[in-house]
Amino acid sequence: MRPTTSPPRPLTGLATMLDADSGTSRSPHAALTGVTIDSRNVRRGDLYVALPGHQAHGAAFAADAMAKGAVAVLTDRAGRGAAVATGLPVLIVPDPRALLGQISSWVYGQPAHDIQILGVTGTSGKSTTTFMIEAGLRAAGHTAGLVGGVEIHAGGVRFQPTLTTPEASELHGLFALMREEGVSAAVMEVSSHALALGRVDGIFYDVALFTNLSQDHLDFHKDFDDYFATKTRLFQPELSRAGVTNIDDRYGRELLDLAKVPMTTFSATGDPEAEWRALDTRLGADGSAFRVVGPGGVEAEARVSLPGPFNVANALGAIVTLVEAGVPLQSAVHGVGTLTGVPGRMQRVTAAGDDFQAIVDYSHKPGAVESVLRSLRSVTTGRLTIVLGCGGDRDKGKRPIMGELAAGLADVAVFTSDNPRSEDPLAILATMMEGALRVPQHDRAHVIIEPDRAAAIGLAIARAGRGDVIVVAGKGHEQGQYVSGEVIPFDDREVVAESIAARKESTESRKH
């Protein structure tokens, strides 16, 4: 995710800007054309930034970086010895991670300054909303870019991401590539990890959007208050010019008192206190239509092709963000309406003629599970089934909550493995079941435990009846399952499609 060419920048200029110490007695002369923190990704002409790590200091890999073409090393005092041993020019700063955004921006010639950048933060809806905003930017005539956990777009160039928000060194390289590709405006997901770890340092957002907040990432943040406080950093003048917030969400409303930039409010439920509202909403199995009403009585008819009231909220947030960024309302509404789907987000796998619906969704946190099930209930004429697991080595507190929501809102809940990582899948399922048992028996879904995810999906599809809706939740667009240190190829969409094909074959066999 870098430009094909990058004008060389003098290491002496970087040393002066940072007021950095030279790690050697030699003058730090080198011409820099890139920057990376991963020795495996070094290209010729790179500055290798050696950071302290959990298991080893990045300076331990400085020789590997040199062998791949690094021309200089920047590190802290703990990494000085290994860096100097390479014979490369070395710069020493107290905290290299804290300066990584500034360094990367400088090396690539401040590419983010040449692109209008919109940011989206919150717990749920970030990916879908960024795709909607990108569609609106294109409708307004922009060559658009997108940075998120599902895909990364640099105009016509596409990548598969490894993080929701890339590291600062990769992010600035990506914006340099976007500039090279003629991108004029871009939208990106801004995760709480990115804000806490400085991954977005050196980026300034023209408009930042807050979608909602519910329990997630409490394995990283010390508590929920810390999680929310981290999100609010995006709405300070160092990072953004203006903000947009969803006041249907409690925390979106609280943000109004904490943000230090001008804020614009929206409500998908038509709250009269909001500046922008969705009215006359018509929900359907294949999407929703609604009327957008804004300040001064301005209005437009809008449509979103993704089902559920939460996608009305996502669409309205996208439209308001686009308008605040200077996109005409009609262009914003038209662009959002052209989006037919997002990989792994309420993605329908069944085909025309099937008498049930099978949907794959990324919902892997309590708020998202609740929203998806409530939304699908409104368009389900038969039974509502959810296939659900919880990830290992992550926030354990949400497991019983998700189990309780699944058992309380679905007719059938098939509990299975998600990404167990280093944990025992059966122990995770037991915790989910603890939550399910909180639901009174007469209100509880029929709960089935099947640890094998493929078998669980197959079971749910095989049991489907006319009018049923099955949602396979948790992994969405992911194409692998993390089990005991390995990544096993696994795509929910492919497994659902295979299970549907097997069901049809079985049905045909019985007929004959």
C-alpha positions as CSV (number, residue, x, y, z in Angstrom):
1,M,0.0,0.0,0.0
2,R,2.6,2.5,-1.2
3,P,3.1,4.8,-4.2
4,T,5.1,3.4,-7.1
5,T,7.5,6.4,-6.8
6,S,8.3,8.7,-3.9
7,P,10.6,11.7,-4.1
8,P,13.6,11.2,-1.8
9,R,13.7,13.1,1.5
10,P,16.9,13.8,3.3
11,L,17.5,12.1,6.6
12,T,19.2,15.3,7.9
13,G,15.9,17.1,7.4
14,L,14.1,14.6,9.5
15,A,16.8,14.7,12.2
16,T,16.4,18.5,12.3
17,M,12.6,18.4,12.4
18,L,12.6,15.9,15.3
19,D,15.7,17.3,17.1
20,A,16.8,13.7,17.2
21,D,20.2,12.5,18.5
22,S,22.5,10.7,16.1
23,G,23.1,7.2,17.2
24,T,26.6,7.3,15.8
25,S,29.4,9.9,15.4
26,R,28.8,10.0,11.6
27,S,26.5,12.6,10.2
28,P,23.0,11.0,9.4
29,H,23.1,11.3,5.6
30,A,20.7,9.2,3.6
31,A,17.8,9.7,1.1
32,L,14.5,8.3,2.3
33,T,11.7,7.1,0.0
34,G,9.6,5.2,2.5
35,V,9.1,4.2,6.1
36,T,8.1,1.0,7.8
37,I,8.0,-0.6,11.3
38,D,8.1,-4.2,10.0
39,S,11.4,-5.5,8.8
40,R,9.7,-8.0,6.6
41,N,8.1,-5.2,4.6
42,V,11.2,-3.1,4.0
43,R,11.8,-1.7,0.5
44,R,15.0,-0.2,-0.8
45,G,15.3,3.4,0.4
46,D,13.2,2.9,3.6
47,L,13.6,4.3,7.0
48,Y,13.2,1.4,9.4
49,V,11.5,2.5,12.6
50,A,12.5,0.0,15.3
51,L,9.8,0.0,18.1
52,P,9.9,-1.7,21.4
53,G,7.6,-4.8,21.3
54,H,5.9,-7.2,23.7
55,Q,8.3,-10.0,23.0
56,A,11.3,-8.4,21.3
57,H,12.6,-4.9,20.4
58,G,12.3,-4.1,16.7
59,A,16.0,-3.1,16.7
60,A,16.7,-6.9,16.9
61,F,15.6,-7.0,13.3
62,A,17.6,-4.0,12.1
63,A,20.1,-6.2,10.3
64,D,17.3,-7.9,8.4
65,A,15.9,-4.5,7.5
66,M,19.3,-3.4,6.2
67,A,19.6,-6.6,4.1
68,K,16.3,-5.7,2.4
69,G,17.4,-2.2,1.6
70,A,16.7,0.0,4.6
71,V,19.0,3.1,4.5
72,A,18.6,4.3,8.0
73,V,17.2,3.3,11.4
74,L,15.2,5.4,13.9
75,T,14.7,3.9,17.4
76,D,14.9,4.6,21.1
77,R,17.8,4.3,23.5
78,A,17.0,0.7,24.2
79,G,17.4,-0.1,20.5
80,R,20.5,1.9,19.9
81,G,23.1,-0.9,20.2
82,A,21.5,-3.2,17.7
83,A,20.7,-0.4,15.3
84,V,24.3,1.0,15.4
85,A,25.7,-2.5,14.8
86,T,24.2,-2.4,11.3
87,G,26.5,0.4,10.3
88,L,23.5,2.4,9.0
89,P,22.8,6.0,10.0
90,V,20.8,5.9,13.2
91,L,18.5,8.5,14.8
92,I,17.5,8.2,18.5
93,V,14.3,9.7,20.0
94,P,12.7,9.0,23.4
95,D,9.4,7.5,22.0
96,P,9.5,6.5,18.3
97,R,5.8,5.3,18.3
98,A,4.6,8.7,19.4
99,L,6.3,10.3,16.5
100,L,5.5,7.6,13.9
101,G,2.6,9.6,12.3
102,Q,4.6,12.8,12.0
103,I,7.6,10.9,10.6
104,S,5.6,9.0,8.1
105,S,3.7,12.1,6.9
106,W,7.0,13.9,6.4
107,V,8.7,11.1,4.5
108,Y,5.9,10.8,2.1
109,G,5.5,14.6,1.6
110,Q,2.3,15.0,3.7
111,P,0.0,13.3,1.3
112,A,-3.1,13.5,3.6
113,H,-3.0,17.3,3.2
114,D,-3.8,16.8,-0.5
115,I,-6.9,14.7,0.1
116,Q,-10.2,15.5,1.8
117,I,-10.6,12.9,4.5
118,L,-13.7,11.9,6.3
119,G,-13.6,9.6,9.4
120,V,-16.2,7.2,10.9
121,T,-16.0,5.9,14.4
122,G,-18.3,4.0,16.7
123,T,-19.0,0.4,17.7
124,S,-21.3,-0.8,14.9
125,G,-21.9,0.3,11.4
126,K,-18.5,1.7,10.6
127,S,-17.8,-0.5,7.6
128,T,-21.2,-0.2,6.0
129,T,-21.2,3.6,6.5
130,T,-17.8,4.1,5.0
131,F,-19.0,2.2,1.9
132,M,-22.0,4.4,1.7
133,I,-19.9,7.5,2.0
134,E,-17.5,6.4,-0.7
135,A,-20.5,5.8,-3.0
136,G,-21.7,9.4,-2.2
137,L,-18.3,10.8,-2.9
138,R,-18.2,9.1,-6.3
139,A,-21.7,10.4,-7.1
140,A,-20.4,13.9,-6.4
141,G,-17.6,13.5,-9.0
142,H,-14.7,12.6,-6.7
143,T,-12.1,9.9,-7.4
144,A,-12.7,8.2,-4.0
145,G,-10.7,6.2,-1.6
146,L,-11.7,4.0,1.3
147,V,-9.8,2.6,4.3
148,G,-11.5,0.0,6.5
149,G,-11.6,-3.5,7.9
150,V,-13.4,-5.0,4.9
151,E,-11.5,-3.5,2.0
152,I,-9.1,-0.7,1.2
153,H,-9.6,1.3,-2.1
154,A,-7.1,3.8,-3.6
155,G,-9.2,4.9,-6.6
156,G,-9.3,1.7,-8.7
157,V,-6.6,-0.1,-6.7
158,R,-7.9,-2.5,-4.0
159,F,-6.3,-4.3,-1.1
160,Q,-7.4,-6.7,1.7
161,P,-6.6,-5.1,5.1
162,T,-5.0,-6.7,8.2
163,L,-6.3,-4.0,10.6
164,T,-9.4,-1.9,10.8
165,T,-7.1,1.1,10.8
166,P,-3.5,0.5,9.4
167,E,-0.4,1.5,11.3
168,A,0.6,5.2,10.8
169,S,3.5,4.2,8.6
170,E,1.2,2.2,6.3
171,L,-1.6,4.7,6.4
172,H,0.6,7.6,5.2
173,G,2.1,5.4,2.5
174,L,-1.5,4.5,1.5
175,F,-2.5,8.2,1.2
176,A,0.6,8.8,-0.9
177,L,-0.6,6.0,-3.2
178,M,-4.1,7.6,-3.2
179,R,-2.5,10.9,-4.2
180,E,-0.6,9.2,-7.0
181,E,-3.9,7.6,-8.2
182,G,-5.7,10.9,-8.3
183,V,-7.9,10.4,-5.3
184,S,-9.5,13.7,-4.2
185,A,-11.6,12.5,-1.2
186,A,-11.4,9.4,1.0
187,V,-13.3,7.9,3.9
188,M,-11.9,5.7,6.6
189,E,-12.9,3.8,9.7
190,V,-11.2,5.1,12.8
191,S,-11.0,2.4,15.5
192,S,-10.5,3.0,19.2
193,H,-7.2,1.1,18.9
194,A,-6.1,3.5,16.2
195,L,-6.9,6.5,18.4
196,A,-5.3,5.1,21.5
197,L,-2.1,3.9,19.7
198,G,-1.6,7.0,17.6
199,R,-2.1,5.2,14.2
200,V,-4.0,8.2,12.9
201,D,-1.4,10.8,14.0
202,G,-0.7,13.2,11.2
203,I,-4.2,12.8,9.7
204,F,-6.7,15.6,9.8
205,Y,-10.4,14.9,9.2
206,D,-12.6,17.3,7.4
207,V,-15.7,15.7,9.0
208,A,-15.8,12.9,11.6
209,L,-18.9,10.8,12.2
210,F,-20.0,9.0,15.4
211,T,-22.4,6.1,14.8
212,N,-23.1,4.5,18.2
213,L,-21.4,2.8,21.1
214,S,-22.0,-0.6,22.8
215,Q,-19.8,-3.1,24.6
216,D,-16.7,-4.1,22.7
217,H,-12.9,-4.1,23.0
218,L,-12.9,-4.3,26.8
219,D,-9.9,-6.6,26.5
220,F,-8.0,-3.5,25.3
221,H,-9.7,-0.6,27.2
222,K,-9.7,-0.7,31.0
223,D,-13.4,-0.1,31.1
224,F,-16.3,1.3,29.1
225,D,-15.7,4.9,30.1
226,D,-12.2,4.6,28.7
227,Y,-13.5,3.1,25.5
228,F,-15.9,6.1,25.1
229,A,-13.3,8.7,26.1
230,T,-10.9,7.3,23.4
231,K,-13.6,7.6,20.8
232,T,-14.2,11.3,21.7
233,R,-10.6,12.1,20.8
234,L,-11.6,12.2,17.2
235,F,-13.8,15.2,17.8
236,Q,-11.1,17.5,19.1
237,P,-9.6,20.3,16.9
238,E,-6.3,18.5,16.6
239,L,-7.9,15.8,14.6
240,S,-11.1,17.1,12.9
241,R,-12.8,20.3,11.6
242,A,-16.4,19.2,12.3
243,G,-18.4,16.3,13.6
244,V,-21.7,14.5,13.0
245,T,-23.4,12.4,15.7
246,N,-26.3,10.1,16.1
247,I,-28.5,11.4,19.0
248,D,-30.6,8.2,18.9
249,D,-27.6,6.7,20.7
250,R,-27.1,7.7,24.3
251,Y,-23.3,8.2,23.8
252,G,-23.9,10.1,20.6
253,R,-25.9,12.6,22.6
254,E,-23.3,12.7,25.3
255,L,-20.7,13.5,22.7
256,L,-22.3,16.9,22.2
257,D,-21.0,18.0,25.6
258,L,-17.5,16.5,25.1
259,A,-16.7,17.4,21.5
260,K,-14.6,20.6,20.9
261,V,-15.5,21.0,17.2
262,P,-18.8,22.1,15.7
263,M,-21.3,19.2,15.8
264,T,-24.3,18.3,13.5
265,T,-26.9,15.9,14.9
266,F,-29.1,13.3,13.1
267,S,-31.8,10.9,14.2
268,A,-33.1,7.9,12.2
269,T,-36.1,7.8,14.5
270,G,-37.2,11.3,13.7
271,D,-36.3,12.9,17.0
272,P,-37.4,16.6,16.6
273,E,-34.2,17.7,18.5
274,A,-32.0,16.5,15.6
275,E,-31.0,18.8,12.8
276,W,-31.3,16.0,10.3
277,R,-34.1,13.4,10.5
278,A,-35.4,10.3,8.7
279,L,-39.2,10.4,8.4
280,D,-41.8,8.2,6.8
281,T,-39.5,5.2,6.9
282,R,-40.7,2.1,5.0
283,L,-38.8,-1.0,5.9
284,G,-38.6,-4.0,3.6
285,A,-36.7,-7.3,3.2
286,D,-34.6,-5.8,0.4
287,G,-34.0,-2.4,1.9
288,S,-35.7,0.7,3.1
289,A,-37.0,4.0,1.8
290,F,-37.3,7.2,3.9
291,R,-37.5,10.9,3.7
292,V,-34.5,13.0,4.7
293,V,-35.4,16.3,6.3
294,G,-32.7,18.8,7.2
295,P,-32.2,22.4,8.5
296,G,-34.6,24.9,7.0
297,G,-36.9,22.3,5.7
298,V,-34.6,21.0,3.0
299,E,-35.5,17.4,2.2
300,A,-35.0,14.5,-0.2
301,E,-36.3,11.0,-0.8
302,A,-33.7,8.4,0.0
303,R,-33.4,4.6,-0.3
304,V,-30.9,2.1,1.1
305,S,-30.6,-1.4,-0.4
306,L,-29.5,-3.0,2.9
307,P,-32.4,-4.1,5.2
308,G,-33.1,-3.1,8.8
309,P,-33.6,0.2,10.7
310,F,-29.9,0.3,11.7
311,N,-29.1,0.6,8.0
312,V,-31.4,3.6,7.8
313,A,-29.3,5.1,10.6
314,N,-26.1,4.2,8.7
315,A,-27.5,5.7,5.5
316,L,-28.7,8.9,7.2
317,G,-25.3,9.3,9.0
318,A,-23.5,8.9,5.7
319,I,-25.8,11.4,3.9
320,V,-25.3,14.1,6.7
321,T,-21.5,13.5,6.7
322,L,-21.4,14.0,2.9
323,V,-23.5,17.2,3.1
324,E,-21.2,18.6,5.9
325,A,-18.2,17.8,3.6
326,G,-19.7,19.9,0.8
327,V,-21.5,17.2,-1.3
328,P,-25.0,18.4,-2.6
329,L,-27.8,16.6,-0.8
330,Q,-29.2,15.1,-4.0
331,S,-25.8,13.7,-4.9
332,A,-25.3,12.3,-1.4
333,V,-28.8,10.6,-1.5
334,H,-28.3,9.2,-5.0
335,G,-24.8,7.9,-4.2
336,V,-25.9,6.1,-1.0
337,G,-28.8,4.6,-2.9
338,T,-26.5,3.1,-5.5
339,L,-24.7,0.9,-3.0
340,T,-26.1,-2.6,-3.4
341,G,-24.2,-4.4,-0.6
342,V,-21.1,-4.6,1.6
343,P,-19.1,-7.8,1.8
344,G,-20.2,-9.7,4.9
345,R,-22.6,-7.0,6.1
346,M,-26.2,-8.3,5.9
347,Q,-25.1,-10.1,2.8
348,R,-27.8,-12.3,1.3
349,V,-26.5,-15.7,0.1
350,T,-29.8,-17.3,-1.0
351,A,-31.0,-16.9,-4.6
352,A,-34.3,-16.0,-6.2
353,G,-36.7,-18.9,-5.8
354,D,-35.4,-20.1,-2.4
355,D,-38.2,-20.2,0.1
356,F,-36.0,-19.0,3.0
357,Q,-33.3,-16.4,3.4
358,A,-29.8,-17.0,4.5
359,I,-27.8,-13.9,5.5
360,V,-24.1,-13.5,6.6
361,D,-23.3,-10.6,8.9
362,Y,-20.3,-9.5,10.9
363,S,-22.2,-8.8,14.1
364,H,-19.8,-10.0,16.8
365,K,-20.7,-7.7,19.7
366,P,-23.9,-7.4,21.8
367,G,-25.3,-4.2,20.3
368,A,-24.9,-5.5,16.8
369,V,-26.4,-8.9,17.5
370,E,-29.4,-7.2,19.1
371,S,-29.8,-4.8,16.1
372,V,-29.6,-7.6,13.5
373,L,-32.1,-9.9,15.2
374,R,-34.6,-7.1,15.9
375,S,-34.3,-5.9,12.3
376,L,-34.7,-9.4,10.8
377,R,-37.6,-10.2,13.0
378,S,-39.6,-7.5,11.3
379,V,-39.2,-9.2,7.9
380,T,-39.4,-12.8,9.0
381,T,-42.7,-14.7,8.3
382,G,-41.3,-18.0,9.6
383,R,-38.7,-18.8,12.2
384,L,-35.6,-16.6,12.9
385,T,-32.4,-18.6,13.4
386,I,-29.0,-17.3,14.4
387,V,-25.7,-19.2,14.1
388,L,-23.4,-17.5,16.6
389,G,-20.0,-17.9,18.3
390,C,-17.7,-15.6,20.3
391,G,-14.0,-15.0,19.6
392,G,-11.3,-16.3,21.9
393,D,-8.7,-14.2,23.6
394,R,-11.0,-11.2,23.4
395,D,-13.5,-9.4,25.7
396,K,-15.0,-12.3,27.7
397,G,-17.7,-10.1,29.3
398,K,-19.7,-9.9,26.1
399,R,-20.1,-13.7,25.7
400,P,-23.0,-14.3,28.2
401,I,-24.6,-11.1,26.9
402,M,-24.5,-12.3,23.3
403,G,-25.8,-15.7,24.4
404,E,-28.7,-14.1,26.2
405,L,-29.6,-11.9,23.3
406,A,-29.5,-14.8,20.8
407,A,-31.7,-17.0,23.0
408,G,-34.1,-14.2,23.8
409,L,-34.6,-12.7,20.3
410,A,-34.3,-15.7,17.9
411,D,-36.5,-18.8,17.6
412,V,-33.5,-21.0,17.1
413,A,-30.0,-20.3,18.3
414,V,-27.1,-22.5,17.1
415,F,-24.1,-21.8,19.3
416,T,-20.8,-22.6,17.6
417,S,-17.1,-21.6,17.3
418,D,-16.1,-18.3,16.0
419,N,-12.3,-17.7,16.2
420,P,-11.4,-19.6,19.3
421,R,-7.7,-18.7,19.0
422,S,-5.9,-20.1,22.0
423,E,-9.0,-20.8,24.1
424,D,-11.0,-24.0,24.5
425,P,-14.0,-23.6,22.2
426,L,-16.2,-25.6,24.6
427,A,-15.4,-23.2,27.5
428,I,-16.5,-20.3,25.3
429,L,-19.7,-22.0,24.4
430,A,-20.4,-22.8,28.1
431,T,-20.1,-19.1,28.9
432,M,-22.5,-18.2,26.1
433,M,-24.9,-20.9,27.4
434,E,-24.8,-19.3,30.9
435,G,-26.3,-16.2,29.3
436,A,-28.9,-18.1,27.3
437,L,-30.1,-19.7,30.6
438,R,-31.0,-16.3,31.9
439,V,-33.9,-16.2,29.5
440,P,-37.0,-17.7,31.0
441,Q,-37.7,-21.1,29.5
442,H,-41.0,-20.2,27.9
443,D,-39.3,-17.2,26.1
444,R,-36.1,-19.0,25.2
445,A,-35.1,-20.0,21.7
446,H,-34.4,-23.6,20.9
447,V,-30.7,-23.6,21.6
448,I,-28.4,-26.1,19.8
449,I,-24.7,-26.4,20.6
450,E,-22.5,-27.5,17.7
451,P,-18.8,-26.6,18.1
452,D,-17.9,-27.3,14.4
453,R,-18.8,-24.1,12.6
454,A,-19.4,-25.7,9.2
455,A,-21.6,-28.4,10.7
456,A,-23.5,-25.7,12.6
457,I,-24.2,-23.8,9.4
458,G,-25.2,-26.9,7.6
459,L,-27.6,-27.9,10.4
460,A,-29.3,-24.5,10.4
461,I,-29.7,-24.5,6.6
462,A,-31.0,-28.1,6.6
463,R,-33.7,-27.2,9.1
464,A,-34.9,-24.1,7.3
465,G,-38.6,-23.9,6.4
466,R,-40.7,-21.6,4.2
467,G,-40.4,-18.0,5.3
468,D,-37.5,-18.7,7.7
469,V,-34.5,-16.3,8.0
470,I,-31.1,-17.6,9.0
471,V,-28.4,-15.2,10.0
472,V,-24.8,-16.5,10.3
473,A,-23.2,-14.0,12.5
474,G,-19.8,-13.0,13.7
475,K,-17.3,-13.4,10.9
476,G,-18.8,-11.6,8.0
477,H,-16.2,-11.0,5.3
478,E,-13.4,-13.0,7.0
479,Q,-11.9,-15.8,5.1
480,G,-10.1,-17.7,7.8
481,Q,-10.8,-19.2,11.3
482,Y,-8.1,-18.6,14.0
483,V,-7.6,-21.9,15.9
484,S,-4.7,-22.7,18.2
485,G,-2.2,-20.5,16.4
486,E,-3.3,-21.5,12.9
487,V,-5.5,-19.8,10.4
488,I,-7.8,-22.3,8.7
489,P,-9.4,-21.2,5.4
490,F,-13.1,-20.5,6.2
491,D,-15.6,-18.2,4.6
492,D,-19.1,-18.2,6.1
493,R,-20.5,-17.2,2.7
494,E,-19.0,-20.1,0.9
495,V,-20.1,-22.6,3.6
496,V,-23.6,-21.2,3.5
497,A,-23.7,-21.6,-0.3
498,E,-22.3,-25.1,-0.1
499,S,-24.9,-26.0,2.6
500,I,-27.7,-24.6,0.4
501,A,-26.5,-26.7,-2.5
502,A,-26.3,-29.8,-0.4
503,R,-29.9,-29.1,0.8
504,K,-31.1,-28.8,-2.7
505,E,-29.3,-32.0,-3.8
506,S,-30.8,-33.9,-0.8
507,T,-34.3,-32.6,-1.7
508,E,-33.9,-33.7,-5.3
509,S,-32.7,-37.1,-4.2
510,R,-35.8,-37.6,-2.1
511,K,-38.0,-36.7,-5.0
512,H,-36.5,-39.4,-7.1
